[in-house]
Amino acid sequence: MERRFVVKTSFEERFPVKYTCDGENISPELSWSGAPKCKSFALVVEDPDAPSGTFIHWVLYNIPATVNSLPPKLAKRETLEGYGSQGVNDFGETGYDGPCPPRGHGDHRYYFRLYALSEQTSFAPRLTAKQLKEKIAPLILATAEFMAKYARK
């Protein structure tokens, strides 16, 4: 049975505008605790409420097991020294792109899912969320999840 641990960010429940397409569109600070002993982490941020189906906002992996937080405003580069590799989001970009739901569409939920993995991974940059999830499926020891909402008027 998969264990759970805790991931959190500097805000609760609702995204501050600066982390969205209406603001600076920078990645938020994240931290986690209670993870089991593992060899690496992987992160996927997704919006299941997008009109076209689940929309991926961030794919980050090869995160060293010694890391238990991410600073805000991570660069949109394929490789982040000390933090791992970034995949391609559904905007077609590398790195984080924040919430940007259609105007008047109401609240969308954004799930930050962090996976503790049994192996130290060294996957190539620019994986999609689907590719990453297929690769890590047999390696998942535990998951952590944080959800926040955002709506554009």
N, C-alpha and C positions, 0 to 999 in steps of 0.2 A: 504494500500500500504506500502510495506516495505521501510524503510528509509535507507540511506547510511551514513557511516561515514568514517574516514580516518585511514588506518594502513600503517606504513612505517617501513623501516629498515635502517641500517647504510650505505647501498649501494643502487645504483640505476641501473636498467635495467639488469645488468649482475652480476651473483654470483661471488664473489671472491673465489679463489680456496680453501681457508681454510674452507669454509662451505660445501665442496663437498667431495665425496669419494676419490678424487685425493689429498686432503689436510688433515686437521685435522678432518673433518667431524663433526664439532661442530655446534650447533644451533646458528643462528644469533640473534642479539639484535632486538627486535621489540618494537614499541610504537604505541599508537593510541590516537585519539582525536575526539571530536564531537559525541561521542556515546550518544544515548538517555539514560535517566534514566533507569537502568536495574538492574537485580539481580545477573547476572553472565555472563561470556563469554565462548565461545568455539572456538577452532582453528583447521583447517584442512589444510594441505599443500599437494597439489597434482599436478601430471604431466599428463596432458591429451594427451601428445604426445608419451607416451611409446608404444612400438610395440604391447604389449599385452592388451592395453587399459589403462584407467586412473590408475596411480600408486600412492599410498599414501605414503608420506614421513614423516608425523607427524600428530598425533592426540592428542590434549591437551584440557582438559575441566574441569569443576568445577572451573574455574578461577573466583576468587572473583570480584565483581563489583568495588571494591576499587582499583584494579590493572589496570594500564594503560600502562604498559610496561613489557617486559620480558628481563632479562639480557642475554648476550651471554653465550654459553657453559652450558646450563642446563643439569643436570645429567640425565642419561638414567634409571631413577627409575620410578616405578609405581605411586608414590605420591611425589609431590614436595611441601615442606612446603611453604605455602603462595601463591603458584601458581596453585595448582589444581592436577588433575590426568592425567596420560598419557595412551593413548591407544596403540594398536599394529599397526605398519606400514606394508607395503607390503613386507618388508624384513623379516617380522616375528619377529621384535624386538620392545621393548618398547622404546618410545621416538623418538627423531629426528634422521633421517639418511638422509643426503643431496643428492643433485643431483648426479646421476651416470648413465647417458644415455649410450647406446652402442657407442663405438668409431666409428667415421665417420658417425654418424646418424644425424648430424647437430644440430641446436638449438632445445632445448626442453624448453617449458614454464612451470614455476613453480608458481602456484597460492597459495598465503597465503590468506585464507578466514577466517575472524574473525566474529563471530556471537554474537550479544548482545541479551541476553535472558531475558524473563519476569519472570523467576523463578530462585531461587538459586538451583542449581543442586548438587546432591551428588551421581552421578553415580559411579559404581564400576570401578576400574582401568581395563585396558586392553581391552576396547571396540575397535572394528574396526571402521573405518570411516563410513561405511554403518550403523552399529548399532547406532552410535552416531547421525548421520543425521536423522535417523528415530525417535529417542527419542526427538531431539530438534526441529523438524519441526514445531510443534504447538507453540513453545515458542519463535520463532525468531521475534525480534522487528526491528532489523536493521542488515546490513552486511557491512563489509569493505573488500576490496580486494587489494592486492599488487601482482604484477607479475614481475618476473625476469627470465632471460634466462641463459642457460648453455649448452655448447657443449663440447664433448671430441674429440680430434683429433686422 
